[in-house]
Amino acid sequence: MDTDKIPKLLVSKREAATALGVCVRTIDNLIACQELRTRRIGRRTLIPVAELERFTKRDHRTTPPEVGDGHI
């Protein structure tokens, strides 16, 4: 099987950060705020490529949520 022709379905946090043009810490924060959904395989946290595409197509909060505003 030639794996070069199979598109990736899941990417690492580092690959996701590169794809979005942000740092890995931002990816961690987006995951913690449930802005990005992940999959766990063993000890690895992976992000579906479709989730990155979904994330880029919607509006985002520009400030962190306030404590007690019902979002956390």
C-alpha positions as CSV (number, residue, x, y, z in Angstrom):
1,M,0.0,0.0,0.0
2,D,1.4,3.4,-1.0
3,T,0.8,5.6,2.0
4,D,1.9,8.8,0.1
5,K,-1.5,8.9,-1.7
6,I,-3.6,8.4,1.4
7,P,-4.7,11.8,2.8
8,K,-4.3,12.4,6.5
9,L,-7.5,12.2,8.5
10,L,-5.9,13.2,11.9
11,V,-3.0,15.5,12.7
12,S,-1.0,16.2,15.7
13,K,-1.4,19.4,17.8
14,R,1.9,20.7,16.2
15,E,0.6,20.0,12.7
16,A,-2.7,21.7,13.5
17,A,-0.9,24.7,14.9
18,T,1.2,25.0,11.7
19,A,-1.9,24.6,9.5
20,L,-3.7,27.4,11.4
21,G,-0.7,29.6,11.7
22,V,-0.8,29.7,15.5
23,C,1.3,28.2,18.3
24,V,0.7,24.9,20.0
25,R,-0.3,26.6,23.2
26,T,-3.2,28.3,21.3
27,I,-4.2,24.8,20.1
28,D,-4.1,23.6,23.7
29,N,-6.3,26.6,24.7
30,L,-8.8,25.9,21.9
31,I,-9.1,22.3,23.0
32,A,-9.5,23.3,26.6
33,C,-12.3,25.7,25.7
34,Q,-13.9,23.0,23.5
35,E,-13.4,25.1,20.4
36,L,-11.6,22.2,18.8
37,R,-12.7,18.6,19.1
38,T,-10.0,15.9,19.4
39,R,-9.5,12.2,19.3
40,R,-7.3,10.2,21.6
41,I,-5.3,7.3,20.3
42,G,-3.3,5.9,23.2
43,R,-1.5,8.8,24.8
44,R,-1.6,11.0,21.7
45,T,-4.1,13.7,21.2
46,L,-5.0,14.1,17.5
47,I,-7.2,16.6,15.7
48,P,-9.4,15.5,12.7
49,V,-8.6,17.5,9.6
50,A,-12.3,18.0,9.1
51,E,-12.4,19.6,12.6
52,L,-9.8,22.1,11.5
53,E,-11.8,22.9,8.4
54,R,-14.9,23.4,10.4
55,F,-13.1,25.6,12.9
56,T,-11.8,27.9,10.1
57,K,-15.2,28.4,8.6
58,R,-16.9,30.0,11.6
59,D,-16.7,33.1,13.7
60,H,-14.7,33.0,16.9
61,R,-14.7,34.8,20.2
62,T,-12.0,37.5,20.4
63,T,-11.8,37.6,24.2
64,P,-11.7,34.7,26.7
65,P,-15.1,33.9,28.3
66,E,-15.8,35.6,31.7
67,V,-16.0,33.3,34.7
68,G,-19.7,32.5,35.3
69,D,-21.0,33.5,31.9
70,G,-22.2,29.9,31.2
71,H,-19.6,29.0,28.6
72,I,-17.3,27.0,30.7
